[in-house]
Each structure stands twice: as structure tokens, then as C-alpha cells.
Amino acid sequence: MFDNTHFPRARKFWHKGKLHDWSQPSIHVMSHALHYGTSVFEGIRAYNTPKGPAIFRLPEHIERFFHSASTLFMEVPYSKEEIIEAIKLVIKENKLESAYIRPLLFYSYGNLGLLPKFSPVELTIGAWEWGAYLGRHEEKGVHVYIVPWRRIHHIQLEMTAKLGGVYVQSAICGQMARSKGFDEALFLNLEGNIAEGAGENIFIVKEHVLKTNDKTESVLEGITRASLLEIAKDLGYQTSIEPITKEDFFKADEAFFSGTAVEMAPIVHITDGSNPQEGKREYTIGSGKAGEITTKLVTAYKDSVSGKIKKHEKWLTYVYD
Ligand SMILES: Cc1ncc(COP(=O)(O)O)c(C=O)c1O
């Protein structure tokens, strides 16, 4: 039996075409994914709007889900439309107005050994009410720790896919950062440039231009990132996609994380622990508070996801249509 203490309002989850009580176990301990990280997942949010809960950029998340699955040679046993309907059903059955939604495809129980030859691909979908991932940080901002481990490089693995196993690096470094009293881990890539957070993309602002990096810098090109690039242009800001050096980052006027879970989090302090021989170096971004452009984008992003911007309604899939 499992309780839902850390999954507020989660009552039912979906697995193999059916809804199950949250408290019920439904997988075998010898499932392939549990041993080797052979799973792919998505993190999606639904927001409360005047027309009821709406899922933000659902088709884009489903596209990425299938791309991730193909990276792991999975044959997805459902169509995209079936998965979309199943996600809506989970939100309805849990009576959620806003939600974090977690679909997961994994090699299940059949055999062990690295090749999941006899392990079927199964889908689970859970949804619950989940506040901002790094807590209430919008005004205060977060303190990031640049970890000594470098982000897995795109010549080593397909980093545009959300592979369960890859997140062991995020889990290790996220815990390392918190154990030292910081809010989140930040990775350099093998080139020594800024890559991304444990589960977030990064933006910097310099002289009113917004800058972010892309997959050639070994980052997951987030859906929030793409949305913010469009929102920033609509607000009249210049944007640029290019590598972000450590220098660029330390001297930025503003910086922030973006991602479905975190939404947006201003970065105001940095501790660079990337070279243990040199010791740690500390930096403050701008005035040490959320910057002006970041704050404007936070508001515009909130308006977009909650259906207040007509032009961005195309990004919403209403649960009750
Ligand atoms: C490593 C990593 N980078 C970036 C992101 C941001 O992606 P998105 O905005 O699609 O949630 C995420 C979150 O999924 C992530 O896990």
C-alpha cells in the first residue's frame, strides 16, 4: 500500500489501459526499467483556466515522448491520440483543476539482462497537484551550484530524449547541490560552457538581449524554453541562441531557469564548484534579486498558460472539450 503524502490529490493512476487506486502496487520488482533505467517520461502541466483545466503544449510533449521512446527502441503500444485521451481521463478522474502530469513508458517484467527481449513496453500515467518545483522563488531567486561533474555530452548519448537512466546524473548532482545548502545544480558541458540545470534550461539577459543555448551544447531543448523565446519576441525583446560561457553567465544582468516543473526561477547567486582544485567561487547576478525582464516574462508566462493571452490559446488543450 502506498500513501499519497507527496502526491497531493492523486487518487488514481493509469496503467495498461485501466485506472487503479493510487495505493495499489502494479509492477513487479524484477521489471527491467527498475534495474537499468530503461524508461522514458514526460513532465507536463495543466493549468486552471476560465474554461477549466488546460494542458500546456500537450502535442509537443507527446511528440517528444515518442521521440524518447524511439531512442530506446521501444514500440509504443498506444497511439498518440490514445495517450492524449488517457491523460485527460486521469485529470478528470482525479478531479484536478491544475496538475503535474507524468506519463512513463518502461520496459516491464519479462527478463533481466541488458536486452529487454521479453520485457513488454508498458505505459503509466500519474497526475497530482504540484506547486513550483524550487518553492516560492519568483521574487527571491535561487542560488545555483555549478557541479564538478560535466553534463553527458550529445556525442555520448541522445540528449534530446528524456531517458529515465540519464536522470541518475541529475539526481546525484541535485542532491549534491542541496547537501551543500544550494537550491539547484547546474552543469557545465564538456566544452566548459554552461549547459543546463538538473531539470531545467537556462537563460541569461545581457543588455536587454535574452540568450539561451541549444542541443549542440548538450541540453534538452525544453518546451518551456521554446515558449519563452516566443513570448520574449512578442514582448519586443531580442533573443539569441548561442553557447553561454561561464564568463557570460557570471557577468549577466539577469539569469533564470525554465522548465515545466520549475516554470521560471530567477538565478541570483552562483557558487562555482566546477573545479575542486581551485576551490569555490561566488558570484551575484545583477542586484541579487529577480531582474526586471525576468519578472515581466514570469507574468507573461503565467498569463499564457492560464489562457489569458488569446494568441497563445493554441498552446492549450482543454480537458473538458
Ligand atoms: C534536463 C532538463 N532540461 C530541461 C528541461 C526543461 O524542459 P521542458 O521545458 O520541456 O520541461 C527539463 C525538464 O523536462 C529537463 O529535465
The ligand as a Tripos MOL2 file, in Angstrom:
@<TRIPOS>MOLECULE
LIG
   16    16     1     0     0
SMALL
NO_CHARGES

@<TRIPOS>ATOM
      1 C1         17.3830   18.1710  -18.0710 C.3       1 LIG1
      2 C2         16.2420   19.0530  -18.4310 C.ar      1 LIG1
      3 N1         16.4730   20.1680  -19.1440 N.ar      1 LIG1
      4 C3         15.4650   20.9960  -19.4800 C.ar      1 LIG1
      5 C4         14.1630   20.7460  -19.0990 C.ar      1 LIG1
      6 C5         13.0660   21.6870  -19.4840 C.3       1 LIG1
      7 O1         12.2120   21.0720  -20.4130 O.3       1 LIG1
      8 P1         10.6830   21.4610  -20.5110 P.3       1 LIG1
      9 O2         10.6050   22.9190  -20.5840 O.co2     1 LIG1
     10 O3         10.2280   20.7910  -21.7620 O.co2     1 LIG1
     11 O4         10.0210   20.9290  -19.2930 O.co2     1 LIG1
     12 C6         13.8800   19.5940  -18.3510 C.ar      1 LIG1
     13 C7         12.5140   19.2730  -17.9390 C.2       1 LIG1
     14 O5         11.8840   18.4510  -18.5320 O.2       1 LIG1
     15 C8         14.9370   18.7260  -18.0160 C.ar      1 LIG1
     16 O6         14.7070   17.6180  -17.3050 O.3       1 LIG1
@<TRIPOS>BOND
     1     1     2 1
     2     2     3 ar
     3     2    15 ar
     4     3     4 ar
     5     4     5 ar
     6     5     6 1
     7     5    12 ar
     8     6     7 1
     9     7     8 1
    10     8     9 2
    11     8    10 1
    12     8    11 1
    13    12    13 1
    14    12    15 ar
    15    13    14 2
    16    15    16 1
@<TRIPOS>SUBSTRUCTURE
     1 LIG1         1 GROUP 0 **** ****
